[in-house]
Amino acid sequence: MAEESPGLTRKLARFISGTEMSNIPRAAYEHAKVAFMDWVAVTLGGKEDPLVEKLIAYTDIEGGHAQATIVGHNMKKTVGQAALINGSASHALDYDDTLVSFLGHPSVTLFPSLLALAEWEEKSGQEFLTAYLIGLQAGGTVGACAGLDHYMAGWHATSTLGHLASAAGCARLMGLTEEQTVHALGIGGTQSSGLKRVFGTMCKPFHAGRSSQAGLMAALLAREGFTSAEDILEGPQGFFHVLKGEMNEEVVGLLGLGWDVQNLSQKYHASCHATHSPLEATMMLVEDEKITPDEIRSIHVYSSQLALDAAGKTRPATGLEGKFSIPYCVANALLRGETGNQAFTDEKVNDPHVRALMEKVVVTLDPEIKALESRVEVTTDDGRVVCGFSDILQQVPPLERKEERVYRKYLDLCIPVIGEGSSIEMAETIRRLEDVGNMRLVAESL
């Protein structure tokens, strides 16, 4: 009788625990370092967000050992608390990277737990980057199997998939066996949660921190012999059965053959990624056609249901809500040309000039559009109609260009916080991270 083929949970565990560093291409590590630079930038940029102060106060009540650095603050917390706070801070600006297969934001669920663990257990930079690449690939594989049905059902995939990605990355960094990794995935998977209903509140960035923390807990418990289901993904009443999705043999067969990190899409606008295609398309149109804001009669944006669910706020009242409003992001980009974090304040969202232009922005569902691409029609006062299109997720620049753009973003976010000299010095450390023997030094310098 032929032996039954292992399910996805065990195949993932085998990939996580058994992949040799030598089988990971050099280019993947270069992409990972760019991703870490981007994560450091958005974490330092988000360190003063009110939710960070509240989480620090909460962990002060909990107490615990000083094990891992809170980025941008002169303090240490337990490894789990550090993952929670740093993960939440890094998603507070909604300025962090996304990955199509992950259905959301992967790095904010992985780097916080991995950095805390690497600092606490004094892992090398090479081990740290390897764990990130493997955790990212595991999360992307589950996401590709879950598909858009998972996201459209109301689950915040950054959180649900983040639990599993963090568990996978931490299991790898700890050197867990295949069996322990199966249980780490089970422990992480049974905690998977996070609802899109909370978008625009502190709970969205909290999802990133909580998933990072939960994945770390899962791996720590698995190392101690804590057990779970061995088919958490594909089993009856498991992840796919309850939260949507099914095992895709073609996707799973690619494990170890390709690396999703090269498809990471970093953000160059400090708003929800679903706003990027509309504002990119509109900005290109008015620039190419030499249209001024005063000449615009209307802007018609055609987007997918996914984009409307994520960024469909038509009357944002706060800077945070503005990040999830296609009309505000489009109007702001046309009037100010500045789409960085400083564009998303309560004052700027409520600026009468912006509000007036927002009234001219109509957002409509186009059933033919499935992802984050967008079609835009601009009508001028003289009746001229011009059309444009953008698909930000397919416009991922090559590595050299990506590193250049991320570095500019990094300096923009980091210099106001730690100064120019320290920012440049940290960037150089990140560029040679695979040569760092002890990640504690890197973490403490943050």
Secondary structure by P-SEA (a helix, b strand, c coil): cccccccaaaaaaaaaaccccccccaaaaaaaaaaaaaaaaaaaaacccaaaaaaaaaaaaaccccccccccccccccaaaaaaaaaaaaaccccbbbbcccccccccccaaaaaaaaaaacccaaaaaaaaaaaaaaaaaaaaaaccccccccccccaaaaaaaaaaaaaaaacccaaaaaaaaaaaaaabbbbccccccaaaaaaaaaaaaaaaaaaaaaaaccccccccccccccccccccccccaaaaaacccccccccbbbbcccccccaaaaaaaaaaaaaaaccccccccbbbbbbcaaaaaaccccccccaaaaaacaaaaaaaaaaccccccccccccccccaaaaaaaaabbbbbccccccccbbbbbbcccbbbbbbccccccccccaaaaaaaaaaaaaaaccccccaaaaaaaaaaaaaccccccaaaaaaac
